[in-house]
């Protein structure tokens, strides 16, 4: 058996959601934990970072091969 404390807003959300789904709060929490663990176990590296990949794109598609030249150009441009 596990006992946990929830903030009042989260507890109210759980109560409302369980009522809307016709479940007890315990059933909703149990199903939620099982689903979370299932997703956690199946996630590969791509899925884990999918929302981050390319998020801060530099616009350069050749960074791995031309990184030194790109940095030199940036430095020259700042020096005027």
BELJO-V571232 format. One record per pair of residues at least 24 apart in sequence whose ideal C-beta (glycine too) atoms are under 10 Angstrom apart, sorted by the first residue. I is the first residue (numbers start at 0). J is the second residue. D is the distance in Angstrom with one decimal. If there is no record, write none. Layout:
i,j,d
I,J,D
I,J,D
This chain:
i,j,d
1,28,9.4
1,32,9.5
3,28,8.8
